[in-house]
């Protein structure tokens, strides 16, 4: 409790007692954001809502501490015009709430931002290392933010998400416009896995969804379905809302043999994948697939564990409106591992690998999406053919 009080007091003093323009402007295009995807001791989730010029930002930090007393320090929140803007100012919140736990630390801020500001910049340090994190707002968004925030009893470590039978509550951020009734539209999560990076022809332009169920509820609801996308609105005349993907209880792992086989799609040939799915004894077929390529049973077992650990992390890191392992970033993460350098442009995210048979680069473009602000799509190139098959072969032989 003493640690919590100290952290809360220090944070409020840092945020509220310092204001004015920042002379050391943040150019986010020059930062390396690989810490978001590697095994760095800091991971960040956020939720943001807007009503007119009022914003509510909920930042969730998942921290791997060395000592129980380790904590976030030097926290500041800025607004700026562009991702690389030199014109920025420190935000003075009108409300700050802090919940400081051992692993999960939540900072909730209410504040006003200028209409011409298109990025928020979160600055902090942990274990003596400085961090930056950018959050798009206003014109940098695909569509305006909803005025809804949500929460639940989920206290899991990064990142477990919401699961079937979890209870979730919703509320407007504007007290003057509180509505008692909310509406949920349910869509089945049955999206296909990503297509390999060198396949430039026949890439689907989009995925169509059909509403499976409609629900009306007041304030809170239980997620009664697994593998369903819930789209929540408080105004059905608007296209704005928030999305929650409800998972099975063991998410982000793949556990059932059918799920394990499905996630092998990236390292199987078409014939092998069809054979695995049509096998009468799928568990035997799954084991035989690995042993047919890796003679050493111990090495095969270790490779299986490594592969599905990568699938688990891809789910944890990249799930948005569909499961993370199926996304383009999830596919590259599984095949090549965590990127060594991650840079961000206004519309792009660029991954670089320096030790994978020479320099290797993957470029992901922001793609508009109805359910999340942006979904990152890989810019596919035929020249990635060799690197892809080299990575696949390493998985198939256990030569990692």
C-alpha angles and dihedrals in degrees: 000000000000090000090051093051093048092049093047094049094045092048095050091049092050093049102038104037098051121065142147135071120332114234092195099063122198119240101192092188089071096052126099107228096181088117087078091066107027130069095279113145092245129073126168135206124177142187122197134185134178138203111182104307094340117101132189116200122187113192119191116196119193107201132190102208129201093200129020088242094058111116146162113281139186093023115181135163122210137181123214140172100239140015088256098029121146090200112083140135136205114255119233106206122215091212133022126186123181130191109184116191132164095263107003118055121180127195118186119191133183114198147142122249131191119256092235092056111099101175139046116207119205113201125186143133133231127186088357094303121118120228137190128196127184126211120189119225138168114000093009090066127089090228136354119288120259118244092230129103125185140192144165145182092285107133096163125137121257114332123354099128123194122320138196111288093025114133115228129188128204134198142169116249092221109076091198093062102041111155123199098209129064130183129219128198116196124211126182115243101227100133121151122248120263120278118245115272097249095053102101097162125070097018109155113248092213145340121250121218131197123207108247099181141007123208136182119201143157120248098312141037142174118242100237097177133063121214091021129126113224116203110194127199136171091196118042091191088068130070091219124104145119128266131218123183110209115213140193116272094260096052133166087036125078106228113160116079092241090056091047091052092047091055090054089070092101095059101034130088115237092255093048092050093049091048092051093050095047095045116120091216102040095178091056091045090051092053093044091053091061096039091050088063102030114045095188107083093203092051090045091052092048091048092050090052092049093048095051091042085060090049089051093051091046088055091048095048106036110029111125119139090344135031114291098234089061094055125094093247090047091052093052091044091053095047100040106019128232113342117248095215127027120183129178131214127181093274103010143067115199125201122197131191118194100181103043103100090306131322114335128184134192121189121203122193126208109251123196114246133180095225104038128031093247137357115204114234122192117241097230122217131184088222089071090069097097095045092048096052091044090055092045092050091052090055093046093052099034090240095143 
